[in-house]
Amino acid sequence: MSFDVINPGMLTLLEDSGRLGYQHLGITTGGPMDEHAFYWANRLLGNAPDTNMLEITFGQLQLKANAATSIALTGADLAATLNDKPISPWLTYAVYPDDVITFGMPKQGLRAYLAVKEGFDAPQKLGSCSTVKRENLGGLRGNGEPLKQGDVLAFTPTYHHAEQRTPRWAIPDYDAPLELGVMPAYQHDSFTHDAQMTFFTSPYEVSQNIDRMGYRLSGAEVKCNLDGIISEGIAFGAIQIPNDGQPIVLMKDRQTIGGYPKIGCLSSLGAGQLSQRSPGQIVTFKPMDVADAEVERRLFNHVMFG
């Protein structure tokens, strides 16, 4: 009634929808980097929206099943195979005892999501099993560790499988040019018109310095009139501009406060798109009204949750 972890891969984490309501204590939200892929995986299986699953970054994960279940695979194409036969993301599959699921290296995107019917058995820490290594919270043992070789991922067996697939319109192209909407917020007005024009008209390259805390971008320098600010709470998708003028987009495992000026903020769905981009890919930005972001999210929630 489990998967045995034969190879944990580069970075495989147990994630649910996140640890909410504790940022005032310095505890970040965690949760899936790509909410679009996460919620679609649960929808395909008929799971509750916040049911936990595996977030697989860069691939190399190998699992062996000890019981029957249904899985959903969404997000990046990490060259997955089921018993050495290629399987594609955005579909469900039946898995039987002794089946082996293996992930290779990224073909498109960076992070894949593997969900099982009814989720994995994992302890809750502050209302969530989401893994945040820096805070020693979540995961299979509750201590923030990623999966390790020899771990056992327990689940409730499922003997009835109905194949489900994500509609074509809902499947992102992670190789397509990415233009992200930025909502004016925080210290937006402290950036001159020229600085804002530089930011919104320049291409930025995803650097090698990316992780679940933040995405550091490389491109035209953006200057702020402020040398620094008093540290304040920061949201998922906030765009910091440090002294070198190179934007940093704060992600799910971000620190809860920060002292760099911020030119604006991505929506959670926009930040999720960014999380699927690899070093060397190009990102551009455009102004976005908060109302437009709210409409985008309401439409997504309607599709996901009814």
Contacts in CASP RR format, 6 or more apart in sequence:
PFRMAT RR
TARGET T0000
AUTHOR 0000-0000-0000
METHOD contacts of the structure
MODEL  1
MSFDVINPGMLTLLEDSGRLGYQHLGITTGGPMDEHAFYWANRLLGNAPD
TNMLEITFGQLQLKANAATSIALTGADLAATLNDKPISPWLTYAVYPDDV
ITFGMPKQGLRAYLAVKEGFDAPQKLGSCSTVKRENLGGLRGNGEPLKQG
DVLAFTPTYHHAEQRTPRWAIPDYDAPLELGVMPAYQHDSFTHDAQMTFF
TSPYEVSQNIDRMGYRLSGAEVKCNLDGIISEGIAFGAIQIPNDGQPIVL
MKDRQTIGGYPKIGCLSSLGAGQLSQRSPGQIVTFKPMDVADAEVERRLF
NHVMFG
1 66 0 8 1.000
1 67 0 8 1.000
1 154 0 8 1.000
1 155 0 8 1.000
1 156 0 8 1.000
1 157 0 8 1.000
2 65 0 8 1.000
2 66 0 8 1.000
2 67 0 8 1.000
2 152 0 8 1.000
2 153 0 8 1.000
2 154 0 8 1.000
2 155 0 8 1.000
3 63 0 8 1.000
3 64 0 8 1.000
3 65 0 8 1.000
3 66 0 8 1.000
3 101 0 8 1.000
3 152 0 8 1.000
3 153 0 8 1.000
3 155 0 8 1.000
4 63 0 8 1.000
4 64 0 8 1.000
4 66 0 8 1.000
4 150 0 8 1.000
4 151 0 8 1.000
4 152 0 8 1.000
4 153 0 8 1.000
5 12 0 8 1.000
5 61 0 8 1.000
5 62 0 8 1.000
5 63 0 8 1.000
5 147 0 8 1.000
5 148 0 8 1.000
5 149 0 8 1.000
5 150 0 8 1.000
5 151 0 8 1.000
5 152 0 8 1.000
5 153 0 8 1.000
6 62 0 8 1.000
6 63 0 8 1.000
6 64 0 8 1.000
6 100 0 8 1.000
6 149 0 8 1.000
6 150 0 8 1.000
7 60 0 8 1.000
7 61 0 8 1.000
7 62 0 8 1.000
7 149 0 8 1.000
8 61 0 8 1.000
8 146 0 8 1.000
8 147 0 8 1.000
8 148 0 8 1.000
8 149 0 8 1.000
8 151 0 8 1.000
9 56 0 8 1.000
9 58 0 8 1.000
9 59 0 8 1.000
9 60 0 8 1.000
9 61 0 8 1.000
9 62 0 8 1.000
9 103 0 8 1.000
9 147 0 8 1.000
10 57 0 8 1.000
10 58 0 8 1.000
10 59 0 8 1.000
10 60 0 8 1.000
11 56 0 8 1.000
11 57 0 8 1.000
11 58 0 8 1.000
11 146 0 8 1.000
12 54 0 8 1.000
12 55 0 8 1.000
12 56 0 8 1.000
12 57 0 8 1.000
12 59 0 8 1.000
12 61 0 8 1.000
12 146 0 8 1.000
12 147 0 8 1.000
13 54 0 8 1.000
13 55 0 8 1.000
13 57 0 8 1.000
13 130 0 8 1.000
13 131 0 8 1.000
13 139 0 8 1.000
13 146 0 8 1.000
13 147 0 8 1.000
14 52 0 8 1.000
14 53 0 8 1.000
14 54 0 8 1.000
14 55 0 8 1.000
14 120 0 8 1.000
14 122 0 8 1.000
14 129 0 8 1.000
14 130 0 8 1.000
14 131 0 8 1.000
14 138 0 8 1.000
14 139 0 8 1.000
14 140 0 8 1.000
14 147 0 8 1.000
15 30 0 8 1.000
15 31 0 8 1.000
15 32 0 8 1.000
15 38 0 8 1.000
15 52 0 8 1.000
15 53 0 8 1.000
15 54 0 8 1.000
15 55 0 8 1.000
15 129 0 8 1.000
15 130 0 8 1.000
15 131 0 8 1.000
16 31 0 8 1.000
16 50 0 8 1.000
16 51 0 8 1.000
16 52 0 8 1.000
16 53 0 8 1.000
16 128 0 8 1.000
16 129 0 8 1.000
16 130 0 8 1.000
17 31 0 8 1.000
17 32 0 8 1.000
17 38 0 8 1.000
17 49 0 8 1.000
17 50 0 8 1.000
17 128 0 8 1.000
17 130 0 8 1.000
18 29 0 8 1.000
18 30 0 8 1.000
18 31 0 8 1.000
18 32 0 8 1.000
18 50 0 8 1.000
18 128 0 8 1.000
18 130 0 8 1.000
18 252 0 8 1.000
19 27 0 8 1.000
19 28 0 8 1.000
19 29 0 8 1.000
19 30 0 8 1.000
19 31 0 8 1.000
19 125 0 8 1.000
19 126 0 8 1.000
19 127 0 8 1.000
19 128 0 8 1.000
19 130 0 8 1.000
19 132 0 8 1.000
19 137 0 8 1.000
20 29 0 8 1.000
20 128 0 8 1.000
22 126 0 8 1.000
23 29 0 8 1.000
23 233 0 8 1.000
23 256 0 8 1.000
26 256 0 8 1.000
26 257 0 8 1.000
27 126 0 8 1.000
27 135 0 8 1.000
27 137 0 8 1.000
27 256 0 8 1.000
28 132 0 8 1.000
28 135 0 8 1.000
28 252 0 8 1.000
28 253 0 8 1.000
28 254 0 8 1.000
28 255 0 8 1.000
28 256 0 8 1.000
29 130 0 8 1.000
29 236 0 8 1.000
29 252 0 8 1.000
30 128 0 8 1.000
30 130 0 8 1.000
30 131 0 8 1.000
30 132 0 8 1.000
30 212 0 8 1.000
30 252 0 8 1.000
30 253 0 8 1.000
31 38 0 8 1.000
31 128 0 8 1.000
31 130 0 8 1.000
31 252 0 8 1.000
32 38 0 8 1.000
32 53 0 8 1.000
32 55 0 8 1.000
32 113 0 8 1.000
32 252 0 8 1.000
33 55 0 8 1.000
33 111 0 8 1.000
33 212 0 8 1.000
33 251 0 8 1.000
33 252 0 8 1.000
33 271 0 8 1.000
33 272 0 8 1.000
33 275 0 8 1.000
34 75 0 8 1.000
34 111 0 8 1.000
34 113 0 8 1.000
34 272 0 8 1.000
34 273 0 8 1.000
34 275 0 8 1.000
34 276 0 8 1.000
35 268 0 8 1.000
35 269 0 8 1.000
35 272 0 8 1.000
36 170 0 8 1.000
36 172 0 8 1.000
36 269 0 8 1.000
36 272 0 8 1.000
36 273 0 8 1.000
36 300 0 8 1.000
37 74 0 8 1.000
37 75 0 8 1.000
37 76 0 8 1.000
37 111 0 8 1.000
37 112 0 8 1.000
37 113 0 8 1.000
37 276 0 8 1.000
38 53 0 8 1.000
38 55 0 8 1.000
38 74 0 8 1.000
38 113 0 8 1.000
39 49 0 8 1.000
39 300 0 8 1.000
39 304 0 8 1.000
40 72 0 8 1.000
40 74 0 8 1.000
40 90 0 8 1.000
40 166 0 8 1.000
40 170 0 8 1.000
40 304 0 8 1.000
41 53 0 8 1.000
41 72 0 8 1.000
41 73 0 8 1.000
41 74 0 8 1.000
41 113 0 8 1.000
41 114 0 8 1.000
41 115 0 8 1.000
42 48 0 8 1.000
42 49 0 8 1.000
42 50 0 8 1.000
42 51 0 8 1.000
42 53 0 8 1.000
42 72 0 8 1.000
42 115 0 8 1.000
43 49 0 8 1.000
43 304 0 8 1.000
44 72 0 8 1.000
44 74 0 8 1.000
44 91 0 8 1.000
44 92 0 8 1.000
44 115 0 8 1.000
44 164 0 8 1.000
44 165 0 8 1.000
44 166 0 8 1.000
45 51 0 8 1.000
45 70 0 8 1.000
45 71 0 8 1.000
45 72 0 8 1.000
45 92 0 8 1.000
45 115 0 8 1.000
45 116 0 8 1.000
45 117 0 8 1.000
45 164 0 8 1.000
46 117 0 8 1.000
47 115 0 8 1.000
47 117 0 8 1.000
47 118 0 8 1.000
47 119 0 8 1.000
49 304 0 8 1.000
49 305 0 8 1.000
51 115 0 8 1.000
51 118 0 8 1.000
51 119 0 8 1.000
52 119 0 8 1.000
52 120 0 8 1.000
52 122 0 8 1.000
52 129 0 8 1.000
52 130 0 8 1.000
53 113 0 8 1.000
53 114 0 8 1.000
53 115 0 8 1.000
53 116 0 8 1.000
53 119 0 8 1.000
53 120 0 8 1.000
54 61 0 8 1.000
54 113 0 8 1.000
54 114 0 8 1.000
54 115 0 8 1.000
54 120 0 8 1.000
54 147 0 8 1.000
54 153 0 8 1.000
55 111 0 8 1.000
55 112 0 8 1.000
55 113 0 8 1.000
56 76 0 8 1.000
56 78 0 8 1.000
56 103 0 8 1.000
56 111 0 8 1.000
56 112 0 8 1.000
56 113 0 8 1.000
56 114 0 8 1.000
57 110 0 8 1.000
57 111 0 8 1.000
58 78 0 8 1.000
58 105 0 8 1.000
58 106 0 8 1.000
58 110 0 8 1.000
59 78 0 8 1.000
59 103 0 8 1.000
59 104 0 8 1.000
59 105 0 8 1.000
59 106 0 8 1.000
59 112 0 8 1.000
60 103 0 8 1.000
60 104 0 8 1.000
60 105 0 8 1.000
61 101 0 8 1.000
61 102 0 8 1.000
61 103 0 8 1.000
61 114 0 8 1.000
61 147 0 8 1.000
62 100 0 8 1.000
62 101 0 8 1.000
62 102 0 8 1.000
62 103 0 8 1.000
63 100 0 8 1.000
63 101 0 8 1.000
63 102 0 8 1.000
63 153 0 8 1.000
64 98 0 8 1.000
64 99 0 8 1.000
64 100 0 8 1.000
64 101 0 8 1.000
65 95 0 8 1.000
65 96 0 8 1.000
65 97 0 8 1.000
65 98 0 8 1.000
65 99 0 8 1.000
65 100 0 8 1.000
65 101 0 8 1.000
66 97 0 8 1.000
66 98 0 8 1.000
67 97 0 8 1.000
67 155 0 8 1.000
67 157 0 8 1.000
68 94 0 8 1.000
68 95 0 8 1.000
68 96 0 8 1.000
68 97 0 8 1.000
68 157 0 8 1.000
68 158 0 8 1.000
68 159 0 8 1.000
69 95 0 8 1.000
69 116 0 8 1.000
69 117 0 8 1.000
69 155 0 8 1.000
69 156 0 8 1.000
69 157 0 8 1.000
69 158 0 8 1.000
70 92 0 8 1.000
70 93 0 8 1.000
70 94 0 8 1.000
70 95 0 8 1.000
70 116 0 8 1.000
70 117 0 8 1.000
70 158 0 8 1.000
70 161 0 8 1.000
70 162 0 8 1.000
71 92 0 8 1.000
71 93 0 8 1.000
71 95 0 8 1.000
71 101 0 8 1.000
71 114 0 8 1.000
71 115 0 8 1.000
71 116 0 8 1.000
71 117 0 8 1.000
72 91 0 8 1.000
72 92 0 8 1.000
72 93 0 8 1.000
72 113 0 8 1.000
72 114 0 8 1.000
72 115 0 8 1.000
72 164 0 8 1.000
73 80 0 8 1.000
73 87 0 8 1.000
73 88 0 8 1.000
73 89 0 8 1.000
73 90 0 8 1.000
73 91 0 8 1.000
73 92 0 8 1.000
73 93 0 8 1.000
73 112 0 8 1.000
73 113 0 8 1.000
73 114 0 8 1.000
74 89 0 8 1.000
74 90 0 8 1.000
74 112 0 8 1.000
74 113 0 8 1.000
74 115 0 8 1.000
74 166 0 8 1.000
75 89 0 8 1.000
75 90 0 8 1.000
75 109 0 8 1.000
75 111 0 8 1.000
75 112 0 8 1.000
75 113 0 8 1.000
75 172 0 8 1.000
75 174 0 8 1.000
75 276 0 8 1.000
76 89 0 8 1.000
76 106 0 8 1.000
76 107 0 8 1.000
76 108 0 8 1.000
76 109 0 8 1.000
76 110 0 8 1.000
76 111 0 8 1.000
76 112 0 8 1.000
76 174 0 8 1.000
76 276 0 8 1.000
77 88 0 8 1.000
77 89 0 8 1.000
77 106 0 8 1.000
77 107 0 8 1.000
77 108 0 8 1.000
77 109 0 8 1.000
77 112 0 8 1.000
78 103 0 8 1.000
78 104 0 8 1.000
78 105 0 8 1.000
78 106 0 8 1.000
78 107 0 8 1.000
78 112 0 8 1.000
79 86 0 8 1.000
79 103 0 8 1.000
79 104 0 8 1.000
79 105 0 8 1.000
79 106 0 8 1.000
79 107 0 8 1.000
80 86 0 8 1.000
80 87 0 8 1.000
80 88 0 8 1.000
80 89 0 8 1.000
80 101 0 8 1.000
80 102 0 8 1.000
80 103 0 8 1.000
80 104 0 8 1.000
80 112 0 8 1.000
81 87 0 8 1.000
81 101 0 8 1.000
81 102 0 8 1.000
82 93 0 8 1.000
82 95 0 8 1.000
82 99 0 8 1.000
82 100 0 8 1.000
82 101 0 8 1.000
83 99 0 8 1.000
83 100 0 8 1.000
84 100 0 8 1.000
84 102 0 8 1.000
87 93 0 8 1.000
89 112 0 8 1.000
90 165 0 8 1.000
90 166 0 8 1.000
90 170 0 8 1.000
90 171 0 8 1.000
91 163 0 8 1.000
91 164 0 8 1.000
91 165 0 8 1.000
91 166 0 8 1.000
92 161 0 8 1.000
92 162 0 8 1.000
92 163 0 8 1.000
92 164 0 8 1.000
92 165 0 8 1.000
93 161 0 8 1.000
93 163 0 8 1.000
94 161 0 8 1.000
94 163 0 8 1.000
95 101 0 8 1.000
101 114 0 8 1.000
103 112 0 8 1.000
106 278 0 8 1.000
108 173 0 8 1.000
108 174 0 8 1.000
108 175 0 8 1.000
109 174 0 8 1.000
109 175 0 8 1.000
109 276 0 8 1.000
109 277 0 8 1.000
109 278 0 8 1.000
110 174 0 8 1.000
110 275 0 8 1.000
110 276 0 8 1.000
110 277 0 8 1.000
110 278 0 8 1.000
111 275 0 8 1.000
111 276 0 8 1.000
116 155 0 8 1.000
116 158 0 8 1.000
117 155 0 8 1.000
117 156 0 8 1.000
117 158 0 8 1.000
118 155 0 8 1.000
118 156 0 8 1.000
118 158 0 8 1.000
119 155 0 8 1.000
119 156 0 8 1.000
120 140 0 8 1.000
120 153 0 8 1.000
120 154 0 8 1.000
120 155 0 8 1.000
121 153 0 8 1.000
121 154 0 8 1.000
121 155 0 8 1.000
122 129 0 8 1.000
122 138 0 8 1.000
122 139 0 8 1.000
122 140 0 8 1.000
122 142 0 8 1.000
123 129 0 8 1.000
123 138 0 8 1.000
123 139 0 8 1.000
123 141 0 8 1.000
123 142 0 8 1.000
125 137 0 8 1.000
125 138 0 8 1.000
125 142 0 8 1.000
126 137 0 8 1.000
128 138 0 8 1.000
129 138 0 8 1.000
129 139 0 8 1.000
129 142 0 8 1.000
130 137 0 8 1.000
130 138 0 8 1.000
130 139 0 8 1.000
131 137 0 8 1.000
131 138 0 8 1.000
131 139 0 8 1.000
131 144 0 8 1.000
131 145 0 8 1.000
131 146 0 8 1.000
132 138 0 8 1.000
132 144 0 8 1.000
132 253 0 8 1.000
133 144 0 8 1.000
133 145 0 8 1.000
133 146 0 8 1.000
133 253 0 8 1.000
134 213 0 8 1.000
134 253 0 8 1.000
135 144 0 8 1.000
136 143 0 8 1.000
136 144 0 8 1.000
137 143 0 8 1.000
137 144 0 8 1.000
138 144 0 8 1.000
139 145 0 8 1.000
139 146 0 8 1.000
140 147 0 8 1.000
140 151 0 8 1.000
140 153 0 8 1.000
147 153 0 8 1.000
170 303 0 8 1.000
172 273 0 8 1.000
172 276 0 8 1.000
174 276 0 8 1.000
174 277 0 8 1.000
177 282 0 8 1.000
177 284 0 8 1.000
178 273 0 8 1.000
178 274 0 8 1.000
178 277 0 8 1.000
178 281 0 8 1.000
178 282 0 8 1.000
178 283 0 8 1.000
178 284 0 8 1.000
179 283 0 8 1.000
179 284 0 8 1.000
179 285 0 8 1.000
179 286 0 8 1.000
180 266 0 8 1.000
180 270 0 8 1.000
180 273 0 8 1.000
180 274 0 8 1.000
180 283 0 8 1.000
180 284 0 8 1.000
180 285 0 8 1.000
180 286 0 8 1.000
181 266 0 8 1.000
181 267 0 8 1.000
181 270 0 8 1.000
181 285 0 8 1.000
181 286 0 8 1.000
181 287 0 8 1.000
181 288 0 8 1.000
181 293 0 8 1.000
182 199 0 8 1.000
182 200 0 8 1.000
182 239 0 8 1.000
182 263 0 8 1.000
182 264 0 8 1.000
182 265 0 8 1.000
182 266 0 8 1.000
182 285 0 8 1.000
182 286 0 8 1.000
182 287 0 8 1.000
182 288 0 8 1.000
183 264 0 8 1.000
183 265 0 8 1.000
183 266 0 8 1.000
183 267 0 8 1.000
183 288 0 8 1.000
183 289 0 8 1.000
183 290 0 8 1.000
183 293 0 8 1.000
184 264 0 8 1.000
184 287 0 8 1.000
185 238 0 8 1.000
185 262 0 8 1.000
185 264 0 8 1.000
185 265 0 8 1.000
186 232 0 8 1.000
186 238 0 8 1.000
186 261 0 8 1.000
186 262 0 8 1.000
186 263 0 8 1.000
186 264 0 8 1.000
186 265 0 8 1.000
187 224 0 8 1.000
187 226 0 8 1.000
187 229 0 8 1.000
187 261 0 8 1.000
187 262 0 8 1.000
187 263 0 8 1.000
188 196 0 8 1.000
188 262 0 8 1.000
188 263 0 8 1.000
188 264 0 8 1.000
190 224 0 8 1.000
190 225 0 8 1.000
190 226 0 8 1.000
190 261 0 8 1.000
191 199 0 8 1.000
191 222 0 8 1.000
191 223 0 8 1.000
191 224 0 8 1.000
191 225 0 8 1.000
191 241 0 8 1.000
191 261 0 8 1.000
191 263 0 8 1.000
192 223 0 8 1.000
192 225 0 8 1.000
195 222 0 8 1.000
195 223 0 8 1.000
195 224 0 8 1.000
195 263 0 8 1.000
196 263 0 8 1.000
198 220 0 8 1.000
198 221 0 8 1.000
198 222 0 8 1.000
199 220 0 8 1.000
199 222 0 8 1.000
199 247 0 8 1.000
199 263 0 8 1.000
199 285 0 8 1.000
200 285 0 8 1.000
200 286 0 8 1.000
200 287 0 8 1.000
202 219 0 8 1.000
202 220 0 8 1.000
202 284 0 8 1.000
203 219 0 8 1.000
203 282 0 8 1.000
203 283 0 8 1.000
203 284 0 8 1.000
204 217 0 8 1.000
204 218 0 8 1.000
204 219 0 8 1.000
204 220 0 8 1.000
204 247 0 8 1.000
204 282 0 8 1.000
204 283 0 8 1.000
204 284 0 8 1.000
204 285 0 8 1.000
205 217 0 8 1.000
205 218 0 8 1.000
205 219 0 8 1.000
205 279 0 8 1.000
205 280 0 8 1.000
205 281 0 8 1.000
205 282 0 8 1.000
205 283 0 8 1.000
206 215 0 8 1.000
206 217 0 8 1.000
206 218 0 8 1.000
206 274 0 8 1.000
206 277 0 8 1.000
206 278 0 8 1.000
206 279 0 8 1.000
206 280 0 8 1.000
206 281 0 8 1.000
206 282 0 8 1.000
206 283 0 8 1.000
207 215 0 8 1.000
207 216 0 8 1.000
207 217 0 8 1.000
207 218 0 8 1.000
207 246 0 8 1.000
207 279 0 8 1.000
207 280 0 8 1.000
208 279 0 8 1.000
209 216 0 8 1.000
210 216 0 8 1.000
210 279 0 8 1.000
211 251 0 8 1.000
211 253 0 8 1.000
212 251 0 8 1.000
212 252 0 8 1.000
212 253 0 8 1.000
213 250 0 8 1.000
213 251 0 8 1.000
213 253 0 8 1.000
213 254 0 8 1.000
213 255 0 8 1.000
214 248 0 8 1.000
214 249 0 8 1.000
214 250 0 8 1.000
214 251 0 8 1.000
214 253 0 8 1.000
214 254 0 8 1.000
215 248 0 8 1.000
215 249 0 8 1.000
215 251 0 8 1.000
215 274 0 8 1.000
215 275 0 8 1.000
215 277 0 8 1.000
216 246 0 8 1.000
216 247 0 8 1.000
216 248 0 8 1.000
217 246 0 8 1.000
217 247 0 8 1.000
217 248 0 8 1.000
217 249 0 8 1.000
217 283 0 8 1.000
218 246 0 8 1.000
219 246 0 8 1.000
221 244 0 8 1.000
221 245 0 8 1.000
221 246 0 8 1.000
222 241 0 8 1.000
222 245 0 8 1.000
222 246 0 8 1.000
222 247 0 8 1.000
222 263 0 8 1.000
223 241 0 8 1.000
223 245 0 8 1.000
224 241 0 8 1.000
224 261 0 8 1.000
224 263 0 8 1.000
226 261 0 8 1.000
228 259 0 8 1.000
228 260 0 8 1.000
228 261 0 8 1.000
229 259 0 8 1.000
229 260 0 8 1.000
229 261 0 8 1.000
230 259 0 8 1.000
231 257 0 8 1.000
231 258 0 8 1.000
231 259 0 8 1.000
232 257 0 8 1.000
232 258 0 8 1.000
232 259 0 8 1.000
233 256 0 8 1.000
233 257 0 8 1.000
233 258 0 8 1.000
234 240 0 8 1.000
234 250 0 8 1.000
234 254 0 8 1.000
234 255 0 8 1.000
234 256 0 8 1.000
234 257 0 8 1.000
234 258 0 8 1.000
234 262 0 8 1.000
235 250 0 8 1.000
235 265 0 8 1.000
236 250 0 8 1.000
236 251 0 8 1.000
236 252 0 8 1.000
236 254 0 8 1.000
236 268 0 8 1.000
236 271 0 8 1.000
237 249 0 8 1.000
237 250 0 8 1.000
237 251 0 8 1.000
237 265 0 8 1.000
237 266 0 8 1.000
237 267 0 8 1.000
237 268 0 8 1.000
237 270 0 8 1.000
237 271 0 8 1.000
238 249 0 8 1.000
238 250 0 8 1.000
238 254 0 8 1.000
238 262 0 8 1.000
238 264 0 8 1.000
238 265 0 8 1.000
238 266 0 8 1.000
239 247 0 8 1.000
239 248 0 8 1.000
239 249 0 8 1.000
239 250 0 8 1.000
239 262 0 8 1.000
239 263 0 8 1.000
239 264 0 8 1.000
239 265 0 8 1.000
239 266 0 8 1.000
240 247 0 8 1.000
240 248 0 8 1.000
240 249 0 8 1.000
240 250 0 8 1.000
240 258 0 8 1.000
240 259 0 8 1.000
240 260 0 8 1.000
240 261 0 8 1.000
240 262 0 8 1.000
241 247 0 8 1.000
241 248 0 8 1.000
241 260 0 8 1.000
241 261 0 8 1.000
241 262 0 8 1.000
241 263 0 8 1.000
242 248 0 8 1.000
242 260 0 8 1.000
247 263 0 8 1.000
248 260 0 8 1.000
249 266 0 8 1.000
249 271 0 8 1.000
249 274 0 8 1.000
251 271 0 8 1.000
251 275 0 8 1.000
266 274 0 8 1.000
267 288 0 8 1.000
267 293 0 8 1.000
267 296 0 8 1.000
267 297 0 8 1.000
268 297 0 8 1.000
269 296 0 8 1.000
269 297 0 8 1.000
269 300 0 8 1.000
274 283 0 8 1.000
277 283 0 8 1.000
END
